[in-house]
């Protein structure tokens, strides 16, 4: 009985696993291609690849290690004590006790955009942030649903998973950029004494750049796909934690409705943080292509899953 | 959570630990002997209502069960401002055992119905001759107890709480992580 009611979504897990496997495959392919290029030409490009990997690693590690501080700074949120926001802390306390999780720090961002995010490299350094706009629009049950969703992100270590996943893309993007500047100022690998007599038709940096572009494009799509699956998983875990999938669904419809009404100047400022947010602050187009570039699943998809969970709980 | 759970983004709902509740009567004796706190005879179970018929059926069943017992006191059901439900059971102040049995019956019914993860905490009220209030709170998911001593105006008597922890350490498994001692202001049964 327990099993059927809180059953995990095997299909979602399989798709998520496959996405991560493909990302790993892209990474391996990237490394193989680069090693191959280096061996084939024996010259140049080595330094560029080396720097791209080192800088990519530093960037990834940095954004992971300081994710809580970066996100708080970028959103202008401020940490609040239990005395300042007793109701909010009370909700978080109770959810932590239900889920047997350490309590994250709680922050409030003073903006009318209704949103929430959770970040931090592990549950001990996690910060949970809600905006004043969210608290104003949602009632207690809905707010609890949103916070449960964010705490599931913390429990699933989504910041770590997504940062590590984006490592491939970061390296590829850096490679493209470095190779481009190398081509511009250094003249590529062709001129080195003319010793690559058979493959000399293509400058080595152009090949590296092409590899970078292809890998970046593929990994970009895979990361977005992974992000959408993680959102669905957090929706699911959050709804099961509170036992109130419909409250979360109602919060989603309210937030999505309000999202489209916000002026564009605010939206542009919000862009950088989108992946960590509860609902993206950008208007979603009705064009079907836009869904594969999006960090969050469509509202319909999320509502469908929540109503399935609701049916499961009532059985 | 294991590595694979993290990787696949799945959470197993935490099942409650129910049996530790039965160490409460011994602790009540210790509390009376060492600090002069006597049980008020009131206790409550706090849980999160899940939506759907299944949960409401079980909830109704639990209320009937409590009302039918041989030495049943009145059962009250109250909601708090966080959307949690409290079932309050009232007994004579010297009868902690029946109180604990009642509370345990609520837990088992919910857990057997498949809603164990919905249980938040259980609370047993104590008071001393000078009128100070104290709640011993059991966290189902941790399997640990902690004291909660409210003062007027949403303040808590931390000194008293720590003193209680010191006295109860041998009888109860107290929660070592102080950040998990969350306040339950105005909890029914306190």
HADDOCK unambig.tbl for C-alpha pairs under 7 A between the chains (distance, minus, plus):
assign (segid A and resid 1 and name CA) (segid B and resid 114 and name CA) 5.84 0.50 0.50
assign (segid A and resid 2 and name CA) (segid B and resid 114 and name CA) 4.43 0.50 0.50
assign (segid A and resid 13 and name CA) (segid B and resid 8 and name CA) 5.51 0.50 0.50
assign (segid A and resid 16 and name CA) (segid B and resid 8 and name CA) 6.39 0.50 0.50
assign (segid A and resid 17 and name CA) (segid B and resid 8 and name CA) 6.41 0.50 0.50
assign (segid A and resid 91 and name CA) (segid B and resid 82 and name CA) 6.51 0.50 0.50
assign (segid A and resid 93 and name CA) (segid B and resid 182 and name CA) 6.11 0.50 0.50
assign (segid A and resid 97 and name CA) (segid B and resid 120 and name CA) 6.49 0.50 0.50
assign (segid A and resid 97 and name CA) (segid B and resid 141 and name CA) 6.93 0.50 0.50
assign (segid A and resid 98 and name CA) (segid B and resid 117 and name CA) 6.99 0.50 0.50
assign (segid A and resid 98 and name CA) (segid B and resid 118 and name CA) 6.99 0.50 0.50
assign (segid A and resid 98 and name CA) (segid B and resid 120 and name CA) 5.46 0.50 0.50
assign (segid A and resid 98 and name CA) (segid B and resid 141 and name CA) 6.73 0.50 0.50
assign (segid A and resid 99 and name CA) (segid B and resid 14 and name CA) 6.24 0.50 0.50
assign (segid A and resid 100 and name CA) (segid B and resid 141 and name CA) 5.77 0.50 0.50
assign (segid A and resid 100 and name CA) (segid B and resid 142 and name CA) 6.55 0.50 0.50
assign (segid A and resid 140 and name CA) (segid B and resid 82 and name CA) 6.81 0.50 0.50
assign (segid A and resid 141 and name CA) (segid B and resid 83 and name CA) 6.75 0.50 0.50
assign (segid A and resid 156 and name CA) (segid B and resid 6 and name CA) 4.85 0.50 0.50
assign (segid A and resid 156 and name CA) (segid B and resid 9 and name CA) 5.04 0.50 0.50
assign (segid A and resid 156 and name CA) (segid B and resid 10 and name CA) 6.90 0.50 0.50
assign (segid A and resid 157 and name CA) (segid B and resid 6 and name CA) 6.37 0.50 0.50
assign (segid A and resid 230 and name CA) (segid B and resid 9 and name CA) 6.47 0.50 0.50
assign (segid A and resid 233 and name CA) (segid B and resid 9 and name CA) 5.90 0.50 0.50
assign (segid A and resid 233 and name CA) (segid B and resid 10 and name CA) 6.63 0.50 0.50
assign (segid A and resid 237 and name CA) (segid B and resid 11 and name CA) 6.09 0.50 0.50
assign (segid A and resid 242 and name CA) (segid B and resid 48 and name CA) 6.78 0.50 0.50
assign (segid A and resid 243 and name CA) (segid B and resid 49 and name CA) 6.77 0.50 0.50
assign (segid A and resid 243 and name CA) (segid B and resid 50 and name CA) 4.17 0.50 0.50
assign (segid A and resid 243 and name CA) (segid B and resid 51 and name CA) 6.23 0.50 0.50
assign (segid A and resid 244 and name CA) (segid B and resid 50 and name CA) 5.71 0.50 0.50
assign (segid A and resid 244 and name CA) (segid B and resid 51 and name CA) 5.60 0.50 0.50
assign (segid A and resid 313 and name CA) (segid B and resid 51 and name CA) 6.96 0.50 0.50
assign (segid A and resid 313 and name CA) (segid B and resid 52 and name CA) 6.21 0.50 0.50
assign (segid A and resid 314 and name CA) (segid B and resid 51 and name CA) 6.71 0.50 0.50
assign (segid A and resid 314 and name CA) (segid B and resid 52 and name CA) 3.97 0.50 0.50
assign (segid A and resid 314 and name CA) (segid B and resid 53 and name CA) 5.16 0.50 0.50
assign (segid A and resid 314 and name CA) (segid B and resid 54 and name CA) 4.94 0.50 0.50
assign (segid A and resid 315 and name CA) (segid B and resid 54 and name CA) 5.96 0.50 0.50
